Every structure is written in structure tokens, then in C-alpha cells.
Amino acid sequence: MTAHAAAARVPPSLLGMALFVSSEVMFFGGLFASYFMLRGTSGTWPPEGSIEASLVLPSLLTVCLLASSLTVHAGRLGATIVLGALFLGGQAYEYAELAREGFAASTDVFATLFFTITGFHGLHVAVGLVMLVTVWLRRDRGERGPNEAVSYYWHFVDAVWVLVFLTLYVLR
């Protein structure tokens, strides 16, 4: 293999991440398909008595994640980690506020989907944070593949949040 061919070769970590993100697209696609199927077959959506969530906190969380996409793209992993942690903290706060108002996963079908979709997204953010911290701690190794792979994953998580935000908060 020539030096040019070796340099042009896609690192295994990037290929692996591309395959993983593809499977995650299908996973979230199934969640969104469930949401829209149930929404389309329900007479009233969200069901009567379902809580009206404020847009203020979710909007701020959206800004955090969109900003984190910029910081990860710029290679500022420390800032990305802080923004991701702020997002998770904000999501935990929102869950606590919703619980105080009596909104739980067992409230109705909307609530079940709300907590399932946002919960799985939050889990993906947490996994992304672990990957970011790992890459950040190993930053002196100068490995291109893992850094890019984690960046791709983080952009995916951010893109999914935009869909979650639009679907669950804005369009309801």
C-alpha cells in the first residue's frame, strides 16, 4: 500500500461509528414512527389532561446542544463536555419539575412516549459525554479516527435533539 493510499484509508473507528450511527438512526426512527402513528390515530393529541410543558427550558437546552456542536467541530472538547453536562442537568431538572406537576411516564400515551424518547436521547448524550471525556483525556495521542468518530456521534445526538424538540415541544 502506498503512502497516499494509507493516508486516504478511512480509520476503522470512523467506519465503526458510521455503522453505529446508522443503527441509531433506525432506533430513533422507530421511536418517532411510534409517536406519529399514535398521534395520527388519536382523536385529541396530546390526550386531554396531559401537561403543557414550557418551551423556556427546552429552548435553552437546545441552545446548549447547538452550541456544543460548534464547540466539538472547533475541537473544544472541554467546552463541549460542559455544554453536554448542562444539557443533562437541565433535562434532570425538567423531569423533576414535571414530576412535581404529576406528569409521569404512566400518565398517558403522550407521557410514555415523551419520557421514552427524551430518556433515550439523554442516555445517548451521557454516552457521548463518556466518549468525549475519553477522547479529551487521550488528546495527546493525536489520533484522527477516534476524535472524528466521537465528533460524528455528537453531531448525530444534536441532530436527534432538534427533531425531539420540534416533535415533542413545538409541534405537540
C-alpha positions as CSV (number, residue, x, y, z in Angstrom):
1,M,0.0,0.0,0.0
2,T,1.4,3.4,-1.0
3,A,1.7,6.2,1.5
4,H,-1.1,8.1,-0.3
5,A,-3.4,5.1,-0.2
6,A,-2.7,4.6,3.5
7,A,-3.4,8.3,4.2
8,A,-6.7,8.1,2.3
9,R,-7.9,5.0,4.1
10,V,-10.8,5.5,6.4
11,P,-9.8,4.8,10.0
12,P,-11.7,1.8,11.4
13,S,-13.1,3.9,14.2
14,L,-14.8,6.2,11.7
15,L,-16.3,3.3,9.8
16,G,-17.5,1.7,13.0
17,M,-19.1,4.9,14.1
18,A,-20.8,5.4,10.8
19,L,-22.3,1.9,11.1
20,F,-23.3,2.5,14.7
21,V,-24.9,5.9,13.9
22,S,-26.8,4.2,11.1
23,S,-28.3,1.7,13.5
24,E,-29.2,4.5,15.9
25,V,-31.0,6.4,13.1
26,M,-33.2,3.3,12.8
27,F,-33.7,3.1,16.5
28,F,-34.8,6.7,16.8
29,G,-36.8,6.3,13.6
30,G,-38.8,3.6,15.3
31,L,-39.5,5.8,18.3
32,F,-40.6,8.7,16.1
33,A,-42.7,6.4,13.9
34,S,-44.5,5.2,17.1
35,Y,-45.1,8.7,18.2
36,F,-46.5,9.8,14.9
37,M,-48.6,6.7,14.4
38,L,-50.2,7.1,17.9
39,R,-50.6,10.8,17.3
40,G,-52.3,10.2,14.0
41,T,-54.7,7.6,15.3
42,S,-55.7,9.5,18.5
43,G,-58.6,11.9,18.4
44,T,-57.0,14.5,20.6
45,W,-53.3,15.0,20.9
46,P,-51.8,15.2,23.4
47,P,-54.6,13.4,25.3
48,E,-56.9,15.5,27.5
49,G,-55.4,16.4,30.8
50,S,-51.8,16.0,29.6
51,I,-49.4,18.6,30.9
52,E,-48.4,21.6,28.9
53,A,-44.6,21.8,29.0
54,S,-43.0,25.2,29.0
55,L,-40.8,26.0,26.0
56,V,-38.3,28.1,28.0
57,L,-36.1,25.3,29.5
58,P,-36.2,23.0,26.4
59,S,-35.2,26.1,24.2
60,L,-32.2,26.8,26.5
61,L,-31.3,23.1,26.3
62,T,-31.5,23.3,22.5
63,V,-29.1,26.3,22.5
64,C,-26.7,24.3,24.7
65,L,-26.6,21.4,22.3
66,L,-26.4,23.5,19.2
67,A,-23.5,25.4,20.8
68,S,-21.9,22.1,21.7
69,S,-22.0,21.1,18.0
70,L,-20.0,24.2,17.2
71,T,-17.5,23.6,20.0
72,V,-17.0,19.9,19.1
73,H,-16.5,21.0,15.5
74,A,-13.9,23.5,16.6
75,G,-12.1,20.9,18.7
76,R,-13.0,22.5,22.0
77,L,-13.9,19.3,23.8
78,G,-13.8,20.8,27.3
79,A,-16.5,23.3,26.3
80,T,-18.5,20.6,24.6
81,I,-18.3,18.4,27.7
82,V,-19.6,21.3,29.9
83,L,-22.4,22.1,27.5
84,G,-23.4,18.4,27.3
85,A,-23.4,18.2,31.1
86,L,-25.5,21.4,31.3
87,F,-28.0,19.7,28.9
88,L,-28.3,16.6,31.1
89,G,-28.6,18.6,34.2
90,G,-31.3,20.7,32.6
91,Q,-33.1,17.6,31.5
92,A,-33.0,16.1,35.0
93,Y,-34.4,19.4,36.4
94,E,-37.2,19.3,33.8
95,Y,-38.1,15.8,34.8
96,A,-38.2,16.8,38.5
97,E,-40.4,19.8,37.7
98,L,-42.8,17.6,35.5
99,A,-42.9,15.0,38.3
100,R,-43.9,17.7,40.8
101,E,-46.8,18.6,38.5
102,G,-47.9,14.9,38.4
103,F,-46.6,14.2,34.9
104,A,-45.1,10.7,34.8
105,A,-44.4,8.0,32.2
106,S,-47.6,6.3,33.3
107,T,-49.8,9.4,32.9
108,D,-50.9,8.7,29.3
109,V,-49.6,7.6,26.0
110,F,-48.1,11.0,25.3
111,A,-46.2,11.0,28.6
112,T,-45.0,7.4,27.9
113,L,-43.6,8.5,24.5
114,F,-42.3,11.8,25.9
115,F,-40.2,10.1,28.6
116,T,-39.1,7.2,26.3
117,I,-37.9,9.5,23.6
118,T,-36.3,12.1,25.8
119,G,-34.9,9.5,28.1
120,F,-33.2,7.5,25.4
121,H,-31.9,10.8,23.9
122,G,-30.5,11.7,27.4
123,L,-28.9,8.3,27.6
124,H,-27.2,8.9,24.2
125,V,-26.0,12.3,25.5
126,A,-24.5,10.6,28.5
127,V,-22.8,8.0,26.3
128,G,-21.5,10.8,24.2
129,L,-20.1,12.6,27.2
130,V,-18.2,9.4,28.2
131,M,-16.7,9.2,24.7
132,L,-15.8,12.9,24.8
133,V,-14.1,12.7,28.1
134,T,-12.2,9.6,26.9
135,V,-11.0,11.3,23.8
136,W,-10.2,14.5,25.7
137,L,-8.1,12.6,28.2
138,R,-6.2,10.9,25.3
139,R,-5.8,14.1,23.3
140,D,-2.0,14.0,23.3
141,R,-2.0,10.8,21.2
142,G,-3.1,12.8,18.1
143,E,-5.3,10.0,16.8
144,R,-7.5,11.3,14.0
145,G,-10.0,8.5,13.9
146,P,-11.4,8.4,17.4
147,N,-11.6,12.2,17.6
148,E,-13.6,12.4,14.4
149,A,-15.8,9.4,15.3
150,V,-16.8,11.0,18.6
151,S,-17.5,14.3,16.8
152,Y,-19.8,12.5,14.3
153,Y,-21.6,10.8,17.1
154,W,-22.0,14.1,18.9
155,H,-23.4,15.8,15.8
156,F,-25.9,12.9,15.4
157,V,-27.0,13.3,19.1
158,D,-27.5,17.1,18.5
159,A,-29.5,16.5,15.3
160,V,-31.8,14.0,17.0
161,W,-32.4,16.6,19.8
162,V,-33.6,19.1,17.2
163,L,-36.1,16.5,16.0
164,V,-37.1,15.7,19.6
165,F,-37.5,19.4,20.4
166,L,-39.6,20.1,17.3
167,T,-41.8,17.0,17.8
168,L,-42.4,16.9,21.5
169,Y,-42.3,20.6,22.4
170,V,-43.1,22.7,19.4
171,L,-45.5,20.7,17.2
172,R,-47.1,18.6,20.0
